[in-house]
Structure formats: structure tokens, C-alpha cells
């Protein structure tokens, strides 16, 4: 099952009537980050998700 990173950015801040930008990134698959153990796989997938979310904030 894919994990789809979605970033929601509020500009200038998350207050009433702020502008909203939504970024939907490419899906991530656990099979792409398969490691030796389930824990290592979860850590690799979490790292990939964090990187994708941060990239979405930059865009």
C-alpha cells in the first residue's frame, strides 16, 4: 500500500483567512525501503517520509 506525503502550508501563518498551499508528493512504498528487520524498514521508511515532507515545504 502506498504512503502519499501531503504537505499543507499556511501563509503567512495558520490563522483565519491565511493562504493555503497543498503539496502532494510521489507515493512511497515500504518495499522500496526494505531492510533486514521490520524495525530497520520502519526507520528507513520514516526517514524517506520526513525527507519528502521537508522537500514539499520547500516547493
C-alpha positions as CSV (number, residue, x, y, z in Angstrom):
1,X,0.0,0.0,0.0
2,X,1.5,3.4,-0.9
3,X,2.1,6.2,1.5
4,X,1.3,9.6,-0.1
5,X,3.1,12.5,1.6
6,X,0.8,15.6,1.7
7,X,2.2,18.9,3.0
8,X,-0.2,21.7,4.0
9,X,1.4,25.1,4.3
10,X,-0.3,28.3,5.6
11,X,1.0,31.7,4.6
12,X,1.8,33.9,6.4
13,X,0.7,31.8,9.4
14,X,-2.1,29.4,10.3
15,X,-4.7,31.9,11.2
16,X,-8.1,32.8,9.8
17,X,-8.1,33.8,6.2
18,X,-4.5,32.7,5.6
19,X,-3.4,31.5,2.2
20,X,-3.1,27.7,2.0
21,X,-0.7,25.7,-0.2
22,X,-1.1,21.9,-0.6
23,X,1.7,19.8,-2.0
24,X,1.1,16.2,-2.9
25,X,4.3,14.3,-3.3
26,X,5.1,11.0,-5.1
27,X,3.9,7.9,-3.2
28,X,6.4,5.9,-1.1
29,X,6.3,2.1,-0.9
30,X,7.6,0.1,2.1
31,X,9.0,-2.5,-0.4
32,X,11.4,0.2,-1.8
33,X,13.0,0.7,1.7
34,X,13.0,-3.0,2.7
35,X,15.8,-3.6,5.2
36,X,17.0,-6.6,7.3
37,X,14.4,-6.3,10.1
38,X,11.0,-4.7,10.4
39,X,12.4,-2.0,12.7
40,X,15.1,-1.1,10.2
41,X,12.5,-1.0,7.4
42,X,10.3,1.3,9.5
43,X,13.2,3.6,10.3
44,X,14.2,3.8,6.6
45,X,10.6,4.5,5.6
46,X,10.2,7.2,8.3
47,X,13.4,8.8,7.0
48,X,12.2,8.8,3.4
49,X,8.8,10.2,4.5
50,X,10.5,13.0,6.5
51,X,12.7,13.9,3.5
52,X,9.7,14.0,1.2
53,X,7.7,16.2,3.6
54,X,10.6,18.6,4.0
55,X,11.0,18.8,0.3
56,X,7.3,19.6,0.0
57,X,7.7,22.5,2.4
58,X,10.5,24.0,0.2
59,X,8.5,23.8,-3.0
